[in-house]
Amino acid sequence: MNIAADIGNTRVKFGVFKEGALLYQETREKGEEEYLLEIATNHKAKNIILSSVAGSVGEALQRELSQRFFYLELDAHTPLPIRNLYETPETLGKDRLAAVVGAFGLFPGANCLVVDAGTCITYDLLRADGAYVGGNISPGINMRLQAMHAFTARLPLVAAGPMDAGWVGKSTETALRYGAQAGAVAEAEGFIRHFRTTFGAIKVLFTGGDADFFAKNVKSEIFVNHNLVLLGLDQILNYNVKRLE
């Protein structure tokens, strides 16, 4: 059994894997990282990988994990099953990197565009030869809505919500909502068209909290996988375990 832990800014996702298959997934609040020991013990895990965008876990927890399991914390120096061509790998978000490796595992030998639609929207490109070439970052939907309120004197703070088919706001509230949401969809469609023109056939995978919204509104053919980061972490863990055999 493998355990993958993805520590974000507000939540921690745990995945239990056996031979590449995700058997169990659980989400907890930030600060419950020590639950990793409980879930690993209960599932009789041998190997653990941890990725954190919010800094390393405590030394005591790291020490216990290292003593009891094959323990790997993803960083810029971790060996990967793909080639990382990013010019500043130490600044690359670990969740972005893991999601790309997840796409590589799902579609080996294919060009992939990985779109993580969360607080920010990231667009990351994996070539068919297994090289990660980089990507782009733009504001997420809620960030767009909050920014329009924060950086103006009179525009209200509007929540994300449903849009009518015409995407034409008929009040300030709907104008803000449609501008943020439909604008994000148009941006995604534009990137997809551009990268298909540049790279040819390409698999487009969406993950993240707003992935389902994009799945309903993007007209291009896409795949949605909410556990793409966990899948990638498991791929990285298996790759490193095999290197030591």
Stockholm file with secondary structure:
# STOCKHOLM 1.0

chainA/1-245         MNIAADIGNTRVKFGVFKEGALLYQETREKGEEEYLLEIATNHKAKNIILSSVAGSVGEALQRELSQRFFYLELDAHTPLPIRNLYETPETLGKDRLAAVVGAFGLFPGANCLVVDAGTCITYDLLRADGAYVGGNISPGINMRLQAMHAFTARLPLVAAGPMDAGWVGKSTETALRYGAQAGAVAEAEGFIRHFRTTFGAIKVLFTGGDADFFAKNVKSEIFVNHNLVLLGLDQILNYNVKRLE
#=GR chainA/1-245 SS CEEEEEECSSEEEEEEEETTEEEEEEEEETTCTTHHHHHHHHTTCSEEEEEESSCCCCHHHHHHHHHHSEEEECCTTSCCSSEECCSCGGGSCHHHHHHHHHHHHHSTTSCEEEEEESSEEEEEEECTTSEEEEEEEEECHHHHHHHHHHTSSSCCCCCCCCCCTTCCCSSHHHHHHHHHHHHHHHHHHHHHHHHHHHHSSCEEEEESTTHHHHHHHCCSCCEECTTHHHHHHHHHHHHHHHHTC
#=GC SS_cons         CEEEEEECSSEEEEEEEETTEEEEEEEEETTCTTHHHHHHHHTTCSEEEEEESSCCCCHHHHHHHHHHSEEEECCTTSCCSSEECCSCGGGSCHHHHHHHHHHHHHSTTSCEEEEEESSEEEEEEECTTSEEEEEEEEECHHHHHHHHHHTSSSCCCCCCCCCCTTCCCSSHHHHHHHHHHHHHHHHHHHHHHHHHHHHSSCEEEEESTTHHHHHHHCCSCCEECTTHHHHHHHHHHHHHHHHTC
//
